Amino acid sequence: MNPQVSIIVPVYNVSKFIERCARSLFEQTFYNIEFVYVNDCSPDNSIEILRTILIEYPQRQSQVKIIDHEHNKGLASARNTGLKASSGEYILHVDSDDYIELYTVELLYQKAIADKADIVACDFYLDWGIARKIWEQPFHDSAKEYTKKTVSAELIPSLWAKLIRRELYFDNNIWGFEGIDMGEDYVLTTRLCYFASKISKVAKPLYHYNQINENAFSKTWSDANTQNIIDGLKIVSNFFELQPDYSEFSENIEEGRIRKKIDLYRYSRIENKNVITEGIVISPDVYKKIKLSLHQKSLLTLGSHFNRHFLSIYISIYKLLVEIYQKIKGRK
């Protein structure tokens, strides 16, 4: 009998976190799970730790696949490898420095079956180890409206914290673009949501999104990663332009481009300011329609209209204030 759920876990340089992740998966209250770990040539002993932990769970050993890449290929490729090796009815992506609540699969799968849903989302924790914060994701019962929120980046367009019907990938030829690893979730999730007939949600925080892994891909904003985001936005735009109902999503695409542009101004090297400004061109009319915070408006204005010196000063002050706030909250 095929597994009902396949959990795909890319592994790279997570020796500090892999044990916690693995135990949270092997101790799931749901039994019929296939675990697919993809070793993307991890330079540390993450896989050795995983194999050691697995010995303690004999009932899970026959359910585990560990696949080794011959050379490092990146996150998108690792997820593609895991997906091709999977056989479950549904897919759950878990990053190997994160972890999940022990009843996560049970609740998500029950909801998927009850609602006949193609995708089931959940809320999640921002997890600093000694402190955590619940992040409640916006939700709309209409699959099309939920897709619009995803395209506009109004919610975090993560692959994780979502149970996804495997057929959505294969029936619609949806794969990660190798080489685009930063922003890869946005490129995949927007397309998956578009083809979903029914999207549901379990309104509980079930996923723990690690905020303290300094080696995490999301914490390393290289020049290549900046270009990844820009290229990913083009892929999403090109995809929707080919769809018959493109006009219904065009404004959401522009909103997503604005929010991603703001993120790049905030996180990328100041030297990339012109690359961002020229690489993501937004229609002036869209600026008037989208609701942005004062911080977002400040970043957009400084990035688009002033030299990078003013942007650099603003970001430095903002980061200092955030650092102070995080310390007060016990997150540092």
C-alpha angles and dihedrals in degrees: 000000000000117000117261093220132027117199113205117203122180110205124208129144097333103128090135093055111025095090094056091046095048095047091051089055100042091048095055115139087227112081110191096078133134115209116207115188117186115201104207092195092286109203094213134056096273094124093048089053090049093052091048092052092047091062088068091059107056091164089062101043096091089051096058128094121185113192122190123210113217090224136005109283103167136246099297092053093045091053091047090052091050092048093051090050094048126098104178126122089236133029127221119188117208122178111225095237091053131067140200139225113268094246095045099109093043094053095043094046093046089052092048092053095042093050097031085233127174092204131024117190130191139190120260146203126249095220125204094169097243093040136028140185128207114235111202111203119219111248139192123187091220110087091214093051091047089051090052090053089050094048092048089051088234086138128034102272096213126158089212118076088042132097106212129192107245093222090066089070099043101037092051098034093240114168137152116265106244110235093029102094103142107070091011091132092059092050092051103035096052091055095043092051091049092060095041115109094195130023120185137177139217102213096217132096103250104152126069111213107202114231099178104061103108089187093058115124091234090060096055111078103183124168088258091055091052089054089047090061093048092047091046091055089053091051092052092046092049091048095053093042087064094053121096092233095048093129090065091058103035095095091046090052090054091048090052090051091052094050092046090048090053091050090052093050088052101044108024126085112278087236088068094060095106092045089055095044093050096036096054111044115182129197109248091228092063093060089065094054104045121084111230133175120246089254092053092048090049093052092047094048095045093044096047103037111022134058120267093256092072091043091051093052092048093049092048092053092045093050090050091053091048090050091053092047093050091051091051088052091050094246096125 
